Amino acid sequence: MSNQVKLDPHGIALMQQFRELLPTLEQLGKKAYDLLCDALHEQGIYVTAVEHRVKKEASLAKKLELKGAKYKSIDDVTDLVGLRIITFYTDEVDKVAAIAKRIFDIDWKESVDKRKLHKFDTFGYNSLHYICRLKEGGPRFELQMRTALQHVWSTIEHDIGYKTDVKIQNEYLRQFSRLAGTLELVDNEFSRLRTEITNYRRQMKALLKNGQLDDVLLSSDSFRSYLELNPFDRLNKHIAAVNQAELYPVSMMPFLSIFESFGFETLGDVQRFIEENSEDAYQLALSQLAITDLDILSTTAAPLYLCQVYALKHDDSRKRLIFIYDTLNGKTDSNITQADMMLEQAKTLPFMHSE
């Protein structure tokens, strides 16, 4: 205990109670922490941090020096054990609170939702504070729930010394208020944007399920969902049958940038591309694989042959082929050679001579 702290006899008695209770408090902190982590994992809620601590003796001594008279016993001090959950989004604070209400007993008289105070300079302090107890009983503990931005702002305020007894000039107070308001807006906007994106993804999946591909814009998310429908599966199996080859899965996401370079804007464009070029892609694969004994193919075979056929059907075919190989293999001089070889080999294929 710091020599600068002076406790009266009641404060000294409370401090002794704290020392005797310390092993129980340490066990309580660990158990409450484990219960929270397990419940968050079970509900699929990912947070930036879950922290727990038992109050330090020096910190408690300062508190008792100032407020010791208000506590009849050490059990009346509700923050001897503290837990803090830092979420990514504001709406997740309420989800965590719902979990806390399920796994702990909440002392509603002592708990406070500081978010509802609406003070202009309290952004970093807008935590939701629950005073809790384990279901089987024992000492109470404090659970703080706040967003990452609120936590960062609170730390910055503490570091700068904004919340001190030293009078801060109005100019600085205004700057703090503007920044707090901006961060609160950003915090809320992140949650709003995530909700809108989630709703868009649900709508997109519904359109995919109903086959309304022309209404789904081509993007990383939509293309990944589209691949779950196995759009290249039929052609892959057809190509593999040439040599009774085995197919092994490889990510097809690199083809997204190739499709975008072709000017495709929707999943409907990709679907038509597959339907219109599958037979020619098979003929190209047949011309190459029939003279080999290759018995293992990756699942990128179908989109690769499709892309090569598409490139060969256009006037700038050499440039397109090089781009395809550069995208899939990385830029090397061998890609130019490969493109020239493909142009030469394709001269005999029927689709190269069709009008």
Phi, psi and chi 1 to 4 in degrees:
 res  aa     phi    psi   chi1   chi2   chi3   chi4
   1 MET       -  140.4 -168.6 -170.0  -45.8      -
   2 SER   -65.6  140.2  171.1      -      -      -
   3 ASN   -68.2  -18.9  -66.8  -30.9      -      -
   4 GLN   -78.4  -15.6  -62.8  178.7   -9.3      -
   5 VAL   -88.9  129.1  176.3      -      -      -
   6 LYS  -116.3  115.9  -63.7 -178.6  179.5  179.5
   7 LEU  -106.2  143.1  -63.6  178.1      -      -
   8 ASP   -80.3  173.7   59.0   19.1      -      -
   9 PRO   -54.9  -36.8  -29.0   36.4      -      -
  10 HIS   -66.6  -41.5 -179.8   61.5      -      -
  11 GLY   -64.3  -38.7      -      -      -      -
  12 ILE   -64.0  -39.7  -66.5  172.5      -      -
  13 ALA   -65.3  -41.7      -      -      -      -
  14 LEU   -63.8  -39.0  -68.0  175.2      -      -
  15 MET   -64.8  -38.1 -175.2   61.1   69.7      -
  16 GLN   -65.8  -39.3 -178.5   57.4   35.5      -
  17 GLN   -60.4  -39.6  -67.2  175.7   22.1      -
  18 PHE   -61.7  -45.5  169.3   74.1      -      -
  19 ARG   -61.4  -39.7  -65.0 -169.6 -175.9  106.7
  20 GLU   -69.4  -29.4  -66.1  171.7   -2.5      -
  21 LEU   -87.0  -11.1 -168.1   60.6      -      -
  22 LEU   -53.5  -46.6 -166.3   55.8      -      -
  23 PRO   -58.1  -39.1  -24.1   35.1      -      -
  24 THR   -65.6  -39.8  -61.4      -      -      -
  25 LEU   -65.6  -39.7  -63.6  175.6      -      -
  26 GLU   -65.0  -40.6  -69.9  172.8  -15.4      -
  27 GLN   -66.2  -39.9  -67.5  177.0    5.4      -
  28 LEU   -60.8  -47.5  168.0   62.2      -      -
  29 GLY   -58.8  -43.3      -      -      -      -
  30 LYS   -66.9  -41.9  179.6   64.7  167.8   57.4
  31 LYS   -68.5  -44.2 -177.0  164.7 -173.8  178.3
  32 ALA   -62.7  -40.1      -      -      -      -
  33 TYR   -60.9  -47.1  171.8   84.1      -      -
  34 ASP   -64.1  -41.5  -70.6  -18.7      -      -
  35 LEU   -61.7  -43.5  -75.2  170.2      -      -
  36 LEU   -64.6  -47.3  -89.4  173.7      -      -
  37 CYS   -61.2  -42.5  -70.3      -      -      -
  38 ASP   -64.2  -42.2  -69.7  -15.4      -      -
  39 ALA   -67.6  -40.0      -      -      -      -
  40 LEU   -63.5  -42.6  -70.3  170.1      -      -
  41 HIS   -64.8  -41.8  178.7   73.6      -      -
  42 GLU   -61.9  -36.5  179.9 -176.7  -28.3      -
  43 GLN   -88.9   -1.4  -65.4  -61.7  -43.0      -
  44 GLY    69.6   30.2      -      -      -      -
  45 ILE   -99.5  120.0  -61.7  176.5      -      -
  46 TYR  -102.5  124.3  -60.9   95.5      -      -
  47 VAL  -118.0  163.6  -61.9      -      -      -
  48 THR   -78.9  -26.8 -177.0      -      -      -
  49 ALA  -165.2  147.3      -      -      -      -
  50 VAL  -127.3  119.3 -178.7      -      -      -
  51 GLU  -121.6  151.0  -55.0  167.9  -11.4      -
  52 HIS  -146.2  150.5   73.7  -69.8      -      -
  53 ARG  -155.2  155.5   62.3  101.0 -176.3  106.1
  54 VAL  -103.9  135.6  174.8      -      -      -
  55 LYS   -57.0  136.1 -156.8  170.1 -168.8   68.1
  56 LYS   -73.5  149.4  -61.0  -66.5 -175.7 -177.4
  57 GLU   -61.4  -39.4 -173.6  170.0  -44.9      -
  58 ALA   -65.1  -38.9      -      -      -      -
  59 SER   -66.7  -42.4  175.7      -      -      -
  60 LEU   -64.3  -39.3  177.2   60.3      -      -
  61 ALA   -60.8  -42.2      -      -      -      -
  62 LYS   -63.2  -39.0  -69.0  179.0 -178.7  178.4
  63 LYS   -66.1  -42.7 -174.9  169.4 -170.5  172.3
  64 LEU   -69.3  -31.6  -66.3  178.7      -      -
  65 GLU   -62.5  -37.8 -177.1 -176.6   31.8      -
  66 LEU   -86.9  -39.1  -64.1  172.4      -      -
  67 LYS  -127.4   15.0  -55.3  177.3 -179.2  179.1
  68 GLY   -55.8  -32.2      -      -      -      -
  69 ALA   -66.5  -23.5      -      -      -      -
  70 LYS   -79.2   -9.5   67.6  179.4  -74.7 -170.3
  71 TYR  -106.9  121.4  -56.1  118.2      -      -
  72 LYS   -74.0  -40.0  -67.6 -177.9  179.3  179.8
  73 SER  -142.9  171.1   73.9      -      -      -
  74 ILE   -63.9  -21.1 -161.2   63.9      -      -
  75 ASP   -66.1  -19.4  -68.5  -27.4      -      -
  76 ASP   -79.2  -12.8  -66.0  -30.4      -      -
  77 VAL   -84.8  112.2 -176.6      -      -      -
  78 THR   -88.2   -7.9   58.3      -      -      -
  79 ASP  -115.5   28.0   64.8  -15.7      -      -
  80 LEU   -61.9  -35.2  -64.5  177.9      -      -
  81 VAL  -115.9  129.5  173.7      -      -      -
  82 GLY  -126.8  136.9      -      -      -      -
  83 LEU  -123.6  145.3  -71.8   93.0      -      -
  84 ARG  -136.2  130.7  177.8 -175.3  -67.1  140.8
  85 ILE  -114.6  126.7  -62.9 -178.1      -      -
  86 ILE  -110.5  116.7  -57.2  171.0      -      -
  87 THR   -98.8  165.6   70.0      -      -      -
  88 PHE   -80.6  -35.1  -71.1  102.2      -      -
  89 TYR  -127.5  153.0  -57.3   97.2      -      -
  90 THR   -63.0  -37.8   55.2      -      -      -
  91 ASP   -69.4  -20.1   55.7  -17.8      -      -
  92 GLU   -74.7  -20.8  -72.4  178.7  -22.1      -
  93 VAL   -59.9  -42.7  171.1      -      -      -
  94 ASP   -68.6  -33.0  -67.7  -43.6      -      -
  95 LYS   -66.7  -41.9  -67.7  179.9 -178.6  178.3
  96 VAL   -64.4  -39.7  172.3      -      -      -
  97 ALA   -61.4  -39.7      -      -      -      -
  98 ALA   -63.0  -38.6      -      -      -      -
  99 ILE   -66.2  -43.7  -71.4  175.5      -      -
 100 ALA   -59.4  -40.7      -      -      -      -
 101 LYS   -65.2  -26.8  -73.7 -174.6  -77.2 -171.4
 102 ARG   -80.2  -36.5  178.5  169.4   57.9   84.9
 103 ILE  -100.8  -14.3   62.2  176.4      -      -
 104 PHE  -124.6  162.0  -57.8  131.7      -      -
 105 ASP   -90.3  129.5  -73.2  -28.6      -      -
 106 ILE  -103.8  131.3  -48.4  -61.9      -      -
 107 ASP   -88.1   95.8 -175.8  -19.9      -      -
 108 TRP   -69.4  -26.7  -64.4  110.2      -      -
 109 LYS   -68.0  -32.2  -69.7 -176.7  178.9  179.6
 110 GLU   -93.5  -19.2  -63.4  -74.3  -14.7      -
 111 SER   -77.5  154.0  -59.6      -      -      -
 112 VAL  -148.3  137.8   59.2      -      -      -
 113 ASP  -100.9   94.6 -171.5  -11.2      -      -
 114 LYS   -70.2  -12.1  -65.3 -171.3  175.5 -177.2
 115 ARG   -66.4  -23.5  -58.8  171.5  -59.0  174.1
 116 LYS   -90.4    0.6  -63.9  179.9  179.4  178.8
 117 LEU   -75.5  -28.2  -61.6  179.7      -      -
 118 HIS    56.2   38.5  -60.3  -57.3      -      -
 119 LYS   -85.4  142.8  -68.1 -175.3  178.5 -179.3
 120 PHE   -68.0  -21.2   71.1   94.0      -      -
 121 ASP  -116.8   22.8   61.2  -14.4      -      -
 122 THR  -117.2   25.0   58.3      -      -      -
 123 PHE   -53.0  -48.3  170.8   68.6      -      -
 124 GLY   -68.7  -11.7      -      -      -      -
 125 TYR  -109.1   10.1  -63.8   86.1      -      -
 126 ASN   -81.2   45.5  -74.3  -12.6      -      -
 127 SER   -81.1  160.9  -56.0      -      -      -
 128 LEU   -98.2  119.5  176.4   58.5      -      -
 129 HIS  -111.5  120.4  -70.5 -161.7      -      -
 130 TYR  -111.2  137.6  -80.8  174.7      -      -
 131 ILE   -99.2  119.2  -57.8  -56.9      -      -
 132 CYS  -121.1  166.0  -49.4      -      -      -
 133 ARG  -144.2  144.4 -159.2 -171.0  -58.1  -90.6
 134 LEU   -62.0  152.3  -63.9  179.3      -      -
 135 LYS   -57.5  -33.0  -68.6  -71.1 -172.8 -179.2
 136 GLU   -85.8    3.1   61.2  -93.0   29.7      -
 137 GLY   101.5 -166.4      -      -      -      -
 138 GLY   106.1 -175.5      -      -      -      -
 139 PRO   -63.8  155.5  -20.6   32.3      -      -
 140 ARG   -80.4  161.1  -69.7  178.0  -64.8  176.9
 141 PHE  -147.1  161.4   57.6   92.7      -      -
 142 GLU  -101.6  135.4 -177.3  179.6   68.3      -
 143 LEU  -120.0  117.0  172.6   60.9      -      -
 144 GLN  -102.8  135.7  -64.7 -177.6    6.4      -
 145 MET  -128.1  122.9  -65.4  156.8  -80.7      -
 146 ARG  -151.9  166.6   59.6  166.9   55.3  148.3
 147 THR   -85.1  166.3   67.7      -      -      -
 148 ALA   -62.1  -41.3      -      -      -      -
 149 LEU   -65.9  -39.2  -78.6  179.3      -      -
 150 GLN   -62.1  -40.1  -71.5  170.2  -14.3      -
 151 HIS   -66.9  -44.8 -177.6   63.5      -      -
 152 VAL   -61.7  -44.5  169.2      -      -      -
 153 TRP   -63.3  -41.0  178.3 -113.1      -      -
 154 SER   -61.8  -41.0  176.7      -      -      -
 155 THR   -65.3  -41.6  -56.8      -      -      -
 156 ILE   -64.3  -44.2  -69.7  172.9      -      -
 157 GLU   -58.1  -43.6  -79.1 -174.4  -37.0      -
 158 HIS   -65.3  -40.2 -175.8  -89.0      -      -
 159 ASP   -66.9  -40.9  178.9   63.0      -      -
 160 ILE   -73.5  -27.2  -66.9  174.9      -      -
 161 GLY    89.2   28.7      -      -      -      -
 162 TYR   -64.7  -41.9  173.0   49.4      -      -
 163 LYS   -90.8   73.3  -65.7  -67.5 -177.1  179.7
 164 THR  -133.1  176.3   66.4      -      -      -
 165 ASP   -81.1   -9.4  -65.9  -28.0      -      -
 166 VAL   -76.2  130.1  178.3      -      -      -
 167 LYS   -69.2  126.6 -177.3  173.3  177.1   59.5
 168 ILE   -96.0  136.7  -55.9  -65.5      -      -
 169 GLN   -62.0  148.9  -67.0 -177.6   14.2      -
 170 ASN   -57.4  -33.6  -73.3  -23.0      -      -
 171 GLU   -58.8  -43.3  175.5 -172.3   -7.8      -
 172 TYR   -72.4  -36.2  -60.0  137.0      -      -
 173 LEU   -61.6  -41.6  -68.8  174.6      -      -
 174 ARG   -63.7  -40.4  -74.7 -164.8  -62.4  -89.4
 175 GLN   -64.3  -41.7  -69.0  178.7   26.5      -
 176 PHE   -61.3  -43.3  -94.0  105.3      -      -
 177 SER   -64.2  -42.7  -62.8      -      -      -
 178 ARG   -62.7  -44.3  -73.8 -160.8  -60.3  -91.9
 179 LEU   -65.3  -41.7  -72.4  171.0      -      -
 180 ALA   -61.4  -43.0      -      -      -      -
 181 GLY   -64.1  -39.0      -      -      -      -
 182 THR   -64.7  -44.9  -60.4      -      -      -
 183 LEU   -66.1  -37.1  -80.5 -179.0      -      -
 184 GLU   -64.1  -39.5 -174.8  168.6    1.3      -
 185 LEU   -63.5  -44.9  176.2   62.6      -      -
 186 VAL   -61.2  -43.3  170.3      -      -      -
 187 ASP   -56.9  -47.1 -139.3    5.0      -      -
 188 ASN   -69.1  -36.3  -68.3  -27.7      -      -
 189 GLU   -68.1  -35.7  -76.8  -61.2  -65.8      -
 190 PHE   -60.7  -42.9  -87.0  130.2      -      -
 191 SER   -66.1  -42.3  -69.9      -      -      -
 192 ARG   -63.3  -43.5 -177.6 -166.9   62.8   77.2
 193 LEU   -64.7  -41.1 -177.9   59.0      -      -
 194 ARG   -61.9  -40.4 -176.1 -179.9   69.9  152.2
 195 THR   -62.3  -43.6  -61.3      -      -      -
 196 GLU   -65.3  -41.1  -71.1 -171.0   -1.3      -
 197 ILE   -65.5  -41.0  -69.6  174.3      -      -
 198 THR   -61.4  -43.8  -61.5      -      -      -
 199 ASN   -64.1  -39.4  -70.0  -23.4      -      -
 200 TYR   -62.8  -42.4  169.1   75.2      -      -
 201 ARG   -63.7  -38.6  -75.6  173.3  173.8  161.9
 202 ARG   -64.4  -42.9  -73.0  172.2  179.5  161.7
 203 GLN   -63.4  -42.2 -178.9 -176.2   27.0      -
 204 MET   -61.6  -43.8  177.4 -165.1   68.1      -
 205 LYS   -65.5  -34.7  -71.3 -175.7  176.7 -179.8
 206 ALA   -65.6  -40.8      -      -      -      -
 207 LEU   -65.2  -40.4  -68.1  171.5      -      -
 208 LEU   -61.3  -45.3  -85.1  171.2      -      -
 209 LYS   -61.5  -34.5 -175.3  177.4 -179.9 -179.5
 210 ASN   -89.9    2.6  -65.1  -31.7      -      -
 211 GLY    74.9   17.2      -      -      -      -
 212 GLN   -89.5   64.0  -62.6  172.6 -102.5      -
 213 LEU   -69.4  -28.1  -58.7 -177.8      -      -
 214 ASP   -68.8  -15.7  -76.0  -37.5      -      -
 215 ASP   -94.1    0.6  -65.7  -32.9      -      -
 216 VAL  -110.0  115.3 -177.1      -      -      -
 217 LEU   -66.3  144.2  -66.6  177.0      -      -
 218 LEU   -75.1  120.2 -177.5   59.2      -      -
 219 SER  -151.9  175.2   67.6      -      -      -
 220 SER   -60.0  -45.3  178.2      -      -      -
 221 ASP   -65.4  -47.9  -82.1  -22.5      -      -
 222 SER   -68.0  -37.8   65.5      -      -      -
 223 PHE   -67.5  -37.7 -173.4   58.1      -      -
 224 ARG   -64.2  -42.0 -174.1  174.5  -73.0  107.3
 225 SER   -66.2  -38.9  -62.9      -      -      -
 226 TYR   -61.5  -39.5  178.2   63.3      -      -
 227 LEU   -64.1  -24.0  -69.5  175.8      -      -
 228 GLU   -66.4  -18.1  -66.3  176.4    3.4      -
 229 LEU   -84.2   -1.8  -57.6  177.4      -      -
 230 ASN    55.3   54.5  -60.3  -47.0      -      -
 231 PRO   -68.1  -21.2   26.8  -36.0      -      -
 232 PHE   -99.2    1.4  -58.8  101.9      -      -
 233 ASP   -61.9  -45.5 -168.9   52.9      -      -
 234 ARG   -62.2  -46.5 -177.8  176.3  179.4 -178.0
 235 LEU   -66.8  -38.3  179.3   57.1      -      -
 236 ASN   -58.7  -45.3  -97.0  -33.7      -      -
 237 LYS   -65.8  -36.0  -69.8  178.5  178.8  177.9
 238 HIS   -64.6  -43.7 -161.5   25.6      -      -
 239 ILE   -68.2  -42.6  -67.0  171.7      -      -
 240 ALA   -62.5  -29.9      -      -      -      -
 241 ALA   -66.1  -18.2      -      -      -      -
 242 VAL   -57.3  -45.0  173.0      -      -      -
 243 ASN  -118.8   18.2  -72.3  -21.3      -      -
 244 GLN    52.0   43.1  -61.9  -58.5  -54.5      -
 245 ALA   -80.1  155.4      -      -      -      -
 246 GLU   -90.6  139.3  176.3 -174.1   -9.3      -
 247 LEU  -101.1  130.6  -72.1  165.8      -      -
 248 TYR  -119.4  140.6   68.1   93.0      -      -
 249 PRO   -72.9  135.4   26.0  -33.1      -      -
 250 VAL  -138.0  145.1  174.9      -      -      -
 251 SER   -59.7  136.0  173.5      -      -      -
 252 MET  -102.7    5.1  -61.8 -176.5 -167.6      -
 253 MET   -58.9  -32.4  -71.0  -56.3  -65.3      -
 254 PRO   -58.6  -21.7  -28.0   37.0      -      -
 255 PHE   -73.2  -14.6  -74.0   92.8      -      -
 256 LEU   -57.6  -47.1  173.4   60.4      -      -
 257 SER   -66.8  -29.2   59.7      -      -      -
 258 ILE   -68.8  -44.9  -63.0  174.7      -      -
 259 PHE   -62.6  -38.0  -65.4  152.2      -      -
 260 GLU   -65.3  -35.8  -70.8  173.4  -24.6      -
 261 SER   -68.2  -25.0   76.2      -      -      -
 262 PHE   -76.4   -8.9  -69.8  166.5      -      -
 263 GLY    91.5   12.0      -      -      -      -
 264 PHE   -70.0  134.8  -61.9  167.2      -      -
 265 GLU  -115.7  -24.3  -63.4 -179.2  -10.7      -
 266 THR  -130.8  167.7   69.2      -      -      -
 267 LEU   -67.2  -25.4  -68.0 -178.5      -      -
 268 GLY   -62.4  -36.6      -      -      -      -
 269 ASP   -62.4  -41.8  -66.8  -26.9      -      -
 270 VAL   -65.7  -43.0  179.0      -      -      -
 271 GLN   -62.0  -43.6 -174.3   64.4   29.7      -
 272 ARG   -65.8  -37.1  -80.0 -174.3  -68.6  -84.4
 273 PHE   -57.8  -42.9  155.5   80.1      -      -
 274 ILE   -66.7  -48.4  -64.4  172.4      -      -
 275 GLU   -63.4  -39.7  -66.5  169.5   -4.3      -
 276 GLU   -79.7  -19.2  -66.9  170.2    2.2      -
 277 ASN  -119.2   -0.1  -65.1  -75.2      -      -
 278 SER   -62.2  -44.4  -76.6      -      -      -
 279 GLU   -64.0  -42.2 -179.4   55.7   33.0      -
 280 ASP   -68.4  -34.9  -66.3  -26.0      -      -
 281 ALA   -65.4  -38.1      -      -      -      -
 282 TYR   -64.7  -42.1  173.6   72.5      -      -
 283 GLN   -63.0  -38.9  -67.8  -60.4  -33.8      -
 284 LEU   -65.1  -44.4  176.5   59.1      -      -
 285 ALA   -63.1  -41.3      -      -      -      -
 286 LEU   -61.4  -41.4 -177.3   61.9      -      -
 287 SER   -64.7  -27.2   70.0      -      -      -
 288 GLN   -93.5  -39.5  -67.8 -172.8  -27.6      -
 289 LEU   -85.4  -25.7  -62.6  176.3      -      -
 290 ALA   -63.2  -25.5      -      -      -      -
 291 ILE   -97.1   13.2   57.4  174.7      -      -
 292 THR  -124.1  170.3   72.6      -      -      -
 293 ASP  -113.2   28.1   57.6   -3.8      -      -
 294 LEU   -62.6  121.1 -167.8   63.9      -      -
 295 ASP  -118.1   12.0   60.0   -1.2      -      -
 296 ILE  -135.9  126.5  -62.7  179.7      -      -
 297 LEU  -130.7  147.1  -67.7  172.7      -      -
 298 SER   -85.4  161.2   77.7      -      -      -
 299 THR   -72.1   -4.2   50.7      -      -      -
 300 THR   -82.1   -1.4   58.5      -      -      -
 301 ALA   -59.0  -49.0      -      -      -      -
 302 ALA   -61.6  -53.1      -      -      -      -
 303 PRO   -63.6  -31.5   17.8  -29.9      -      -
 304 LEU   -66.1  -47.7  175.4   56.6      -      -
 305 TYR   -65.4  -36.5  -80.2  114.3      -      -
 306 LEU   -62.1  -45.3  -75.9  164.0      -      -
 307 CYS   -65.6  -38.9  -72.3      -      -      -
 308 GLN   -65.0  -42.6  -70.7  175.0  132.0      -
 309 VAL   -61.3  -45.5  164.7      -      -      -
 310 TYR   -59.3  -42.8 -172.5   86.3      -      -
 311 ALA   -64.8  -41.7      -      -      -      -
 312 LEU   -65.3  -25.1  -70.9  166.7      -      -
 313 LYS   -82.9   -1.1  -70.1 -179.9  177.6 -179.8
 314 HIS  -113.8  156.2  -71.9   75.8      -      -
 315 ASP   -62.3  -36.4  -67.0  -24.4      -      -
 316 ASP   -92.4   42.3   55.6  -11.8      -      -
 317 SER   -60.5  -40.0   55.2      -      -      -
 318 ARG   -63.2  -45.0 -175.2  172.8 -174.2  -90.5
 319 LYS   -63.1  -41.5 -179.8 -180.0  177.9 -179.1
 320 ARG   -66.3  -42.0  -71.5  175.8 -178.3  -94.8
 321 LEU   -62.2  -43.6  -74.1  169.9      -      -
 322 ILE   -62.0  -40.5  -67.3  172.3      -      -
 323 PHE   -62.8  -41.3  176.8   78.3      -      -
 324 ILE   -60.1  -48.7  -68.1  169.1      -      -
 325 TYR   -68.9  -37.2  -58.4  145.4      -      -
 326 ASP   -63.1  -40.4  -77.1  -12.7      -      -
 327 THR   -66.2  -41.3  -60.0      -      -      -
 328 LEU   -85.3  -31.5  -61.0  177.2      -      -
 329 ASN  -112.3   -9.7  -53.1  -35.9      -      -
 330 GLY    88.1  151.5      -      -      -      -
 331 LYS   -73.1  119.7  -71.7 -171.4  176.4 -177.2
 332 THR  -146.0  160.3   63.9      -      -      -
 333 ASP   -64.8  -26.4  -68.8  -20.5      -      -
 334 SER   -65.1  -23.8   62.7      -      -      -
 335 ASN   -66.7  -33.6  -68.3  -26.9      -      -
 336 ILE   -67.1  -44.0  -61.1  174.1      -      -
 337 THR   -61.9  -42.4  -57.3      -      -      -
 338 GLN   -62.8  -39.7 -174.4  178.1   -3.7      -
 339 ALA   -63.8  -42.8      -      -      -      -
 340 ASP   -66.2  -38.0  -69.5  -25.7      -      -
 341 MET   -66.2  -39.6  -70.7  176.7   59.1      -
 342 MET   -64.7  -41.6  175.0   56.6   65.2      -
 343 LEU   -60.8  -38.7  -72.5  167.0      -      -
 344 GLU   -70.4  -44.6 -173.4   64.2   28.8      -
 345 GLN   -65.9  -32.6  -66.9  171.6    6.0      -
 346 ALA   -78.3   -9.0      -      -      -      -
 347 LYS   -60.3  -28.9  -72.6 -179.8  179.5  178.6
 348 THR   -88.0   -7.0   59.7      -      -      -
 349 LEU   -80.0  141.0  -65.2  174.5      -      -
 350 PRO   -57.2  -39.9  -25.7   34.1      -      -
 351 PHE   -67.8  -16.7   68.5   83.0      -      -
 352 MET   -76.6  -12.3  -68.1  -65.8  -72.6      -
 353 HIS  -115.8    1.8  -53.6  -76.4      -      -
 354 SER   -81.3  152.3   61.4      -      -      -
 355 GLU   -84.0      -  -65.8  -64.3  -28.2      -
